[in-house]
Amino acid sequence: MVIVLDTGSTDRTVDICKKFNKGLKPLAQSKEIKILEFSNENDYSKIKNEVYKSASGDWILSLGPNELLTEECKKNLLPFLLEQPYQNNPIVFCLKYLESFTEFIFSVSSFKDSLFKNNFEIISVRPVAEHLFKADGQMQVLNIPFLNVDKKVISANKANENILLINDAIKKEGDLPDNYYYYLHLGDLYFSIKEYAQALNSFIISYELFNKTSLPKENSFYCNILIKIIRQLIVIHQDYQKSLPFIEEILNISPTFQDALFFAGYCNRKSGDLKNAVEIYEYLYDQIFSGNTNPLEINSLEDNITLWLNLELGRCYNQLNDQAKTVIYLHQAHSISTGYKPVLKELIMFYLEQNHLEQALEYYFDFKETYTLEDRKNLSQIAKLPAREEYKKTIDILMKEIISVKKDF
């Protein structure tokens, strides 16, 4: 069954659901949406618990208005549940949430408790930044990294509203160690409205409070706090040295954590330690192809990891003046994604440095995308006449275009 809870929205949620119900065909698999309407309260857990009481299924999946199941998740969710040996146990599954920001080169990933076994007195707690809870503590929580949810960035108004709610809750409860959960969500909200200093400060407080609890660090939530700190230090603040201790802490917990290994290599390269960067990247290669993974790992880079590894190794070896390996890794990166501009930029720059203008132009055509066959012919002719003034003009054109690509990824 599908239950939609509306708390006074203005986007015609109720009307759309009612219209859907009227249009249902008389088929057994057509499920009518159950619509519940509540007054707009500031206690999300209270509202959710009312909805849970209306659910009659064996399992409950709780999604927010900005959360969508990926196509893969839709396909695999039911078969996964039918195969589970937990039919008579209070079990909670944490799905993997992917949230994209233009500031980041990757989706921001985290695990969230959103799928649980019904009829075991599992409830939602906390008025905001809510999570699942069972009074007797007899609740097993497991991460399911292959069931993904796309999380859309909420509006600035909604983010500010939730920031006020969390800050009010913190004022009432004080800076208790258990409030690390509040501060993590507070950091996410500040980041969504580009209040980066506030976001980083919130993540750091969450990290410090967690360390005051008796909870083991060998869990996905703690690694999630660390990876958020690292991402912001690298992408927003470009503080590579400050990132390294947090990266080292994750790797002490899980030595095969792909995100942490990649960031370690990246920070070492940006800090000028090319030898260490290469060693880390080569080790990560081995981990990827050996299939050595850990359930703690979020690994938000997994879809692009081989592309970026080849690109980064190409950059490292180019700086180390190893032309043969530079060519191998940059060409491997190009074969993975032929139109990816950061790779094309590196190839163009490399061949210009080697005075191979013809080869540089091959990748420049792909980079520019708008060149006609006649343009290509003319530039190719110029490339064969390096003594002419047009040669210098051509290089100037290429350099101006490719330097405009400022991001590493």
N, C-alpha and C positions, 0 to 999 in steps of 0.2 A: 504494500500500500504506500501511497505518497501523501504526506501531510504537509500542508503549507500553513505557516503561522504568519499572520499579518498584524503588525502593531501600529496601524494608522499610516501606512505608506501612501505616498501621493503618485505612485507610478502605475496605478491601475492593476496592481497585483491580483486583487480579489476578482475584478472583472475578467481578467485574462483567464484565471483558473476556472471561473464559472463558464466562460465561453468554451474552454477546452472540454469541460464535462459534458456540455450539451452536444458537442460534436463527436462524442465517442461512438464508434461503431459497436454493434452488439456481438463482440467477440470475447472469448473467455480471457484473452490476455489483456484486454483493455481495462485498465484500472482507473477508477474515478479518483480524483484528487479530493482529499478531505481538507476542508478549509476551516481554520480556527482563527478567530479574531480577538485580540486583546487590546486593552488600553495601552498606550505607549509608556511602559515602565522602564526604569533604569537598572533593573536587575535581570540580566540576561539568563542567569541560571534558573531563577524562579519561573520565567516564561518557558524555558526549554523543558523543565521538569513537568510542566503541565502538558506539554506536547507528548512527552514520553509516556504519560499515562494513557494517551489515546492510541498508542501504537500497539498493534496486536501481533505483529510478526515476531519471528524468532530472533532476528537481528535488527538493530537500529543503526542507521547511518545519519549522522547529523551534519548538515552543510549550511554554511552561511550564504547570504544573498550574492556574495562576490566569489563563491567557490563553485567550480564546475568539474565534474568527473572527466578525465581524459577518455578518449575513445577506447584506448587499451584497457582502462580501468572498468569501463562499462562492459566490455567483452568478458573480462576475466573475474569480475567480482563475485557473481553468483556461483560459478564453478568452484572458485576458491573456497567459499563458505560451505558448499555442499561436501567438500572433501575434508573439512576440519574435524578433528577428534574432540572438539571442545563443546559439543552440543549440550552437555549438562554441567558446564563450568562457567563461572563468572569471568569472562575473558574480554579484554579490551584490545583492539588493534589500532595502532597508530599508522595512518596513511602518510604518504610522502607528499608534501605540499610544495608546489613550484610557483614562485612569485617573481615576475620579471620587472626590472627597473632599467631605465635607459642608462643610468649611471654605471651599471654593472655589465660585465662581459658574459654573464651567465645568469640563469635563473637563481634566485635566492631560495634555497631549499630548507625545509625543516619537517620534523615529524609532529603530527598532532593527533591526539586521541579523539577519534571521531566515529569509530565503528565498534559496537559492543553488543554483547548477548543480552537479550531482553529478559525481564522477569527475575532478575537477581538483585534488585534493589540498588542498582547502579544509578547514581544521580549526578547532576551537574552542580558544581559549587563555585563560589565567588560571583559577585554581581557583574563583573566584567573581566576579560581575560580568563574566562571560565574553563574548567577542566573537569574530568570525570572522577568520581569518588565513590567508595563503598565503606560504610561505617565500620565494619568488622575487619577491614584491611585485606580480606581474602579475595583479591582481585589480581589476576595475572595480566600484565601489559606487555605486548609484543609489537615490534616494528615490522611493517610490511612494505619494504622499499619499492616493490614492483607494482603497487597500486597507487597511481599518482592522481593528484587533484591540482587543477590550475586555479591559482588564487589571483584574482584581479585586484589591482590597487584601488582602495576605497577612496571616496571623494574627500577633499580637504575638510569640508564641513563635518563629515562623519568622523574623520580622524581626530579633529579638534574636540568633538563631543566625547569621544572615547578617552581622550587624554584627560579631560576634566573628570570623568568618572573614575579613572584609575587613580589620579592624584587625590581625589576625595577619599577613595578607599584606603590609600596609603596613609593619609592624615588620620583617619579613624583608627587604623591598626598599628601605625608606627612602622619604623624600619625593622620589622622582624625578619629573621633569616628566611622564613618561608615565603616572604614577599619577593624573592628573586624572580618568581613567575610574573608578577606584575611588571617589574622593571624590564624584563625581556620584551614584553608586549608593548610597553611604553616606548622602548627604543625603536621597534618596528613602526610604530605610529609616527614618531618624530621623523624617522627617515622618509616615510611616505610623503611628508609635507616639506621635505628638504631642510629640516632643522637638524643639520648633521652633527653639530657640537652637542646638542641635547641628546641626540640618538646615541652617540658614542658614550656619553656620560651615563646614560641609562643602562647600556650594555655592560659597562664596567661595574656599576653598582650591582647589577644582577649577578655578575661573576663573583664579586666580593661577598655578597650575601650567601650565594650557594656554598662558598667555601666555609661559611660559618655553620652550615647544617651538618648533620651526621650522614647525609646521603653519599653513596659511593660516586666517585667521579667517572667510573666506567659505565656511563649511560649516555644515551643519545642527546638528552636535554643539555647536559653540561658541554658536550662537544658542540652542540648547536650554539650555545652562548659564545664559545671560543671562536667558532668560525665566523659569526656575525661581527665580532670585534676585529678579526683579521681582515675580513673583506673591506670593512670601512677604513681601517688604517691604510690598506693598500690602495684602494680605488679612489677614495675621497681625499685622504690626507697624504698619500704617497710616502708614508713613513715606514719604510721597509725594515729598518733596524728594530723599531719598536714592535713590529709584527712578529719577528723571529721567536721571542720567548713564548708567545701564545701558540705559535705553530709547533714548537718543540714540546709544549705541554700536551697537545693533541697526539703527537706522534709517540709520546711516552705511554699514552693510553692505548693507542691503536697504530702500530708502526706501518700498516698498509693503507691508511686513510688517504685516498687518492687526492681529494681536495687539498689536504694539508701538505702532501708531498709536492704537488704542483706549485702551491704558493711558496713553499720553501725554496724550490728551484728558482722561481720568479724573483723572490726577494734577494736571493744571493746574486742573480745576474744583475739586477738593478743596482745592487750595492757594489758591483765590480768583482765579486768573487766567482769568476767564470768556471774555474776548476771544480769547485764545490757544486755549482749549479748543474754542470754536466753530469757529475756523479749522481746527484739526486734524480735528475731526469732519466738517466739510464736505468737507475734502480726502479723508478716508477714504470718504465716500459716493461721491465721484467714482471712486475706485479700485475700489470694489466693483462699480459699475454699468458700468465700462469693461472689467471682466474682467482687469485687469492684475495678474498674480500672478507669484510667483517660486518656483522649486523648493526654495529654502532654507526657505520659510515653513512653519511648523507650523500656524498659524491654527486653534487649538482653539475659537475663538469663532464659527467660520463658520456654525454652525447657528442661532445667535441674534443674529448681528451686527446685522441690520437692526432687530430689536426693541430691542436695547439702545442702538443709535445714536439711534433716535427718542426713546427715554426720556431719554437723556442730553441731547439737544438741547432737549427740552422743559424739563428742569430748568434748563439754562443760560439759555434765553430767559426763563423765569419769574423767575430771579434778576436778569436784566437788565431786567425789567418790560416785556418785549415780549409782551403778552397774545395778540396775533394768532398769532404764531409758536409760542407755548407751546401754544395750542389745537391747531394743525395737527399738531405733532410728537407730542403726547400722544395725540391721537385716532388718528394713524397707528400708534402703538405698540399702542393698545388694539385696533385692527382686526386686527393680527397675532396677538395673544394676548388674547382677551377676558377670561379669568379670571386673568390674571397680577397678583398682588396688589401688587407694587411700582408698576405702572402705575396700578392702581385707586387706590392711596394718593395718588399725585401728582394725579390727577384730582379726587379728593374734596377734598384740601387746597386745590387751585387754586380750585375753585368755592366752597368755604367762605370763602376770602379775598375772593372777589368778591361775597359775600353772595347767591349763587345756590343756596339750600338744596335746591330741587327737583332741580336737576341733580346736586348732590352726592349726593343720596339715590339717584338712578338707579344710580350706581356703587357706592354703599354696599350696595345689595341684592346686587349681584354679588359684592362683597367678602365679605359675611357668609355668603352661600350658604344659610343656614338659615331665612331669613325666609319666612313663609307669605304668601299673597295678602292675607289679612286684615291682617297686620302691615304690608305694603306700603301698603295702603289707609289705615290709621290714620296712618302716618308721613307719607304724602303729604298728608293733610288738615292735619296739624300744620304742614307746610312752607308751606302757603298762609295760615297765620295767624301771621306773625312777631311780632305784638305780644304773643302769649300767652306765659306762663311755659314752656309745653311746648317752645317754640322753643329756648330756652337749654338745656333738658334734652336735646333731640335732638342739638344740637351737641356737648354734653359726651359723649354716648354715642358719637357718630361719632369724636370726637377720641381717646377712650380706646381704641377698637378699632383704629384705623389706626396710631396711634403704636406699637402692639405690633409692627408690621412694621419691624424695625430695619435689616435688610440692604438695601443699595442694589439688589441683584439677586436 
